[in-house]
Amino acid sequence: MTARNELRLLPWSGPDGKPCYLSTDDPDSYMSRLADNIESIQLDVAARLLGESLVTLDDQDADLNDLRRLGHDLTGVLRDVLRVAASREHLLATSGHHRI
């Protein structure tokens, strides 16, 4: 069995919001590629939402519902981006790459 420190944190949650992990030695496996693609989509969504949020926050006439929806959307995107960052940091650490 793969040690927990060798597991990849996946970019989605399981039941009850619990983290999901992948145990594989193959970075080109179907599940690894699926996780890579979902992470890429999550980061693209975050970038787009950041742009949209700047527009909404600059709008002096934005109503409370728009701001609440923005806060909700930003919270979800931040959660996803933090999970991607944690996963990639762990992958770098286990592959022997060091941060600058």
C-alpha atoms as an extended CHARMM CRD file, in Angstrom:
* protein
*
       100  EXT
         1         1  MET       CA              0.0000000000        0.0000000000        0.0000000000  PROA      1               0.0000000000
         2         2  THR       CA              1.1830000000        3.5340000000       -0.7770000000  PROA      2               0.0000000000
         3         3  ALA       CA              2.0930000000        5.6820000000        2.2130000000  PROA      3               0.0000000000
         4         4  ARG       CA             -0.2530000000        8.6030000000        2.8630000000  PROA      4               0.0000000000
         5         5  ASN       CA              2.5300000000       11.0830000000        2.1200000000  PROA      5               0.0000000000
         6         6  GLU       CA              2.7600000000        9.5700000000       -1.3830000000  PROA      6               0.0000000000
         7         7  LEU       CA             -0.9420000000        9.9370000000       -2.1380000000  PROA      7               0.0000000000
         8         8  ARG       CA             -2.1670000000       12.6750000000       -4.4520000000  PROA      8               0.0000000000
         9         9  LEU       CA             -4.8690000000       14.9590000000       -3.1160000000  PROA      9               0.0000000000
        10        10  LEU       CA             -7.5320000000       15.0600000000       -5.8020000000  PROA      10              0.0000000000
        11        11  PRO       CA             -9.2840000000       18.2920000000       -6.8300000000  PROA      11              0.0000000000
        12        12  TRP       CA            -12.6920000000       17.1130000000       -5.6370000000  PROA      12              0.0000000000
        13        13  SER       CA            -14.2190000000       16.0340000000       -2.3650000000  PROA      13              0.0000000000
        14        14  GLY       CA            -15.8910000000       12.8010000000       -1.4450000000  PROA      14              0.0000000000
        15        15  PRO       CA            -19.0180000000       12.2960000000        0.6040000000  PROA      15              0.0000000000
        16        16  ASP       CA            -19.4220000000       14.7770000000        3.4450000000  PROA      16              0.0000000000
        17        17  GLY       CA            -16.6750000000       16.9800000000        1.9680000000  PROA      17              0.0000000000
        18        18  LYS       CA            -13.9160000000       14.5380000000        2.8830000000  PROA      18              0.0000000000
        19        19  PRO       CA            -10.7370000000       14.7230000000        0.7790000000  PROA      19              0.0000000000
        20        20  CYS       CA            -10.1350000000       12.1490000000       -1.9470000000  PROA      20              0.0000000000
        21        21  TYR       CA             -6.6890000000       10.7450000000       -2.6770000000  PROA      21              0.0000000000
        22        22  LEU       CA             -5.1400000000        8.8580000000       -5.5710000000  PROA      22              0.0000000000
        23        23  SER       CA             -2.5550000000        6.1400000000       -5.1570000000  PROA      23              0.0000000000
        24        24  THR       CA             -0.5780000000        5.6180000000       -8.3560000000  PROA      24              0.0000000000
        25        25  ASP       CA              2.9880000000        5.6400000000       -9.5590000000  PROA      25              0.0000000000
        26        26  ASP       CA              1.8600000000        6.6610000000      -13.0580000000  PROA      26              0.0000000000
        27        27  PRO       CA              1.4500000000       10.4180000000      -13.5770000000  PROA      27              0.0000000000
        28        28  ASP       CA             -0.0500000000        9.6180000000      -17.0000000000  PROA      28              0.0000000000
        29        29  SER       CA             -2.7600000000        7.2930000000      -15.6920000000  PROA      29              0.0000000000
        30        30  TYR       CA             -6.3630000000        8.0670000000      -16.5490000000  PROA      30              0.0000000000
        31        31  MET       CA             -7.1140000000        9.3240000000      -13.0220000000  PROA      31              0.0000000000
        32        32  SER       CA             -3.9470000000       11.4490000000      -12.8920000000  PROA      32              0.0000000000
        33        33  ARG       CA             -4.8090000000       13.0780000000      -16.2210000000  PROA      33              0.0000000000
        34        34  LEU       CA             -8.4170000000       13.5820000000      -15.1090000000  PROA      34              0.0000000000
        35        35  ALA       CA             -7.2110000000       15.2990000000      -11.9240000000  PROA      35              0.0000000000
        36        36  ASP       CA             -4.8070000000       17.4710000000      -13.9500000000  PROA      36              0.0000000000
        37        37  ASN       CA             -7.6130000000       18.5070000000      -16.3020000000  PROA      37              0.0000000000
        38        38  ILE       CA            -10.0140000000       19.3290000000      -13.4800000000  PROA      38              0.0000000000
        39        39  GLU       CA             -7.3350000000       21.3620000000      -11.6930000000  PROA      39              0.0000000000
        40        40  SER       CA             -6.7480000000       23.2920000000      -14.9160000000  PROA      40              0.0000000000
        41        41  ILE       CA            -10.4740000000       23.9930000000      -15.2600000000  PROA      41              0.0000000000
        42        42  GLN       CA            -10.6920000000       25.0960000000      -11.6180000000  PROA      42              0.0000000000
        43        43  LEU       CA             -7.8120000000       27.5430000000      -12.0770000000  PROA      43              0.0000000000
        44        44  ASP       CA             -9.3610000000       28.9160000000      -15.2880000000  PROA      44              0.0000000000
        45        45  VAL       CA            -12.6870000000       29.4230000000      -13.5020000000  PROA      45              0.0000000000
        46        46  ALA       CA            -10.8630000000       31.2280000000      -10.6820000000  PROA      46              0.0000000000
        47        47  ALA       CA             -9.1470000000       33.5690000000      -13.1340000000  PROA      47              0.0000000000
        48        48  ARG       CA            -12.4170000000       34.3800000000      -14.8970000000  PROA      48              0.0000000000
        49        49  LEU       CA            -14.2400000000       34.9340000000      -11.6090000000  PROA      49              0.0000000000
        50        50  LEU       CA            -11.5050000000       37.2770000000      -10.4290000000  PROA      50              0.0000000000
        51        51  GLY       CA            -12.0690000000       39.4210000000      -13.5080000000  PROA      51              0.0000000000
        52        52  GLU       CA            -15.8360000000       39.3650000000      -13.0210000000  PROA      52              0.0000000000
        53        53  SER       CA            -15.4690000000       40.2330000000       -9.3400000000  PROA      53              0.0000000000
        54        54  LEU       CA            -13.4550000000       43.3390000000      -10.1550000000  PROA      54              0.0000000000
        55        55  VAL       CA            -16.2640000000       44.5360000000      -12.3960000000  PROA      55              0.0000000000
        56        56  THR       CA            -18.9260000000       43.7960000000       -9.7720000000  PROA      56              0.0000000000
        57        57  LEU       CA            -16.9760000000       45.4670000000       -6.9700000000  PROA      57              0.0000000000
        58        58  ASP       CA            -16.3950000000       48.5640000000       -9.1170000000  PROA      58              0.0000000000
        59        59  ASP       CA            -20.1310000000       48.8170000000       -9.8290000000  PROA      59              0.0000000000
        60        60  GLN       CA            -21.5290000000       51.3490000000       -7.3820000000  PROA      60              0.0000000000
        61        61  ASP       CA            -25.0430000000       50.1130000000       -8.2310000000  PROA      61              0.0000000000
        62        62  ALA       CA            -24.3620000000       46.4200000000       -7.5270000000  PROA      62              0.0000000000
        63        63  ASP       CA            -27.1500000000       45.1300000000       -5.3380000000  PROA      63              0.0000000000
        64        64  LEU       CA            -26.7830000000       43.0520000000       -2.2000000000  PROA      64              0.0000000000
        65        65  ASN       CA            -27.7860000000       39.8280000000       -3.9650000000  PROA      65              0.0000000000
        66        66  ASP       CA            -25.0380000000       40.2950000000       -6.5610000000  PROA      66              0.0000000000
        67        67  LEU       CA            -22.4790000000       40.8470000000       -3.7990000000  PROA      67              0.0000000000
        68        68  ARG       CA            -23.6880000000       37.8140000000       -1.8340000000  PROA      68              0.0000000000
        69        69  ARG       CA            -23.5200000000       35.6280000000       -4.9460000000  PROA      69              0.0000000000
        70        70  LEU       CA            -20.0320000000       36.9560000000       -5.6510000000  PROA      70              0.0000000000
        71        71  GLY       CA            -18.9310000000       36.1680000000       -2.0900000000  PROA      71              0.0000000000
        72        72  HSD       CA            -20.3510000000       32.6620000000       -2.3640000000  PROA      72              0.0000000000
        73        73  ASP       CA            -18.6870000000       32.0550000000       -5.7440000000  PROA      73              0.0000000000
        74        74  LEU       CA            -15.3480000000       33.4410000000       -4.5510000000  PROA      74              0.0000000000
        75        75  THR       CA            -15.4600000000       31.2170000000       -1.4700000000  PROA      75              0.0000000000
        76        76  GLY       CA            -15.9560000000       28.1130000000       -3.6130000000  PROA      76              0.0000000000
        77        77  VAL       CA            -13.2050000000       29.0780000000       -6.0310000000  PROA      77              0.0000000000
        78        78  LEU       CA            -10.8030000000       29.8750000000       -3.1950000000  PROA      78              0.0000000000
        79        79  ARG       CA            -11.4680000000       26.4360000000       -1.6770000000  PROA      79              0.0000000000
        80        80  ASP       CA            -10.6980000000       24.7940000000       -5.0300000000  PROA      80              0.0000000000
        81        81  VAL       CA             -7.5370000000       26.8460000000       -5.6290000000  PROA      81              0.0000000000
        82        82  LEU       CA             -6.2280000000       26.0750000000       -2.1290000000  PROA      82              0.0000000000
        83        83  ARG       CA             -6.8080000000       22.3490000000       -2.7480000000  PROA      83              0.0000000000
        84        84  VAL       CA             -4.9160000000       22.5810000000       -6.0580000000  PROA      84              0.0000000000
        85        85  ALA       CA             -2.0680000000       24.4440000000       -4.3390000000  PROA      85              0.0000000000
        86        86  ALA       CA             -1.8690000000       21.8700000000       -1.5360000000  PROA      86              0.0000000000
        87        87  SER       CA             -1.8700000000       19.0180000000       -4.0280000000  PROA      87              0.0000000000
        88        88  ARG       CA              0.8240000000       20.5650000000       -6.2120000000  PROA      88              0.0000000000
        89        89  GLU       CA              2.9780000000       21.4970000000       -3.2250000000  PROA      89              0.0000000000
        90        90  HSD       CA              2.7860000000       17.9040000000       -2.0370000000  PROA      90              0.0000000000
        91        91  LEU       CA              3.6240000000       16.5840000000       -5.5260000000  PROA      91              0.0000000000
        92        92  LEU       CA              6.6750000000       18.8690000000       -5.6770000000  PROA      92              0.0000000000
        93        93  ALA       CA              7.8280000000       17.7770000000       -2.2250000000  PROA      93              0.0000000000
        94        94  THR       CA              7.5070000000       14.0620000000       -2.9870000000  PROA      94              0.0000000000
        95        95  SER       CA              9.2010000000       14.4030000000       -6.3870000000  PROA      95              0.0000000000
        96        96  GLY       CA             12.2730000000       16.0040000000       -4.8530000000  PROA      96              0.0000000000
        97        97  HSD       CA             11.6930000000       19.4750000000       -6.3300000000  PROA      97              0.0000000000
        98        98  HSD       CA             12.1700000000       22.2950000000       -3.8900000000  PROA      98              0.0000000000
        99        99  ARG       CA             10.5020000000       25.6650000000       -3.7940000000  PROA      99              0.0000000000
       100       100  ILE       CA             12.5720000000       28.7590000000       -4.4440000000  PROA      100             0.0000000000
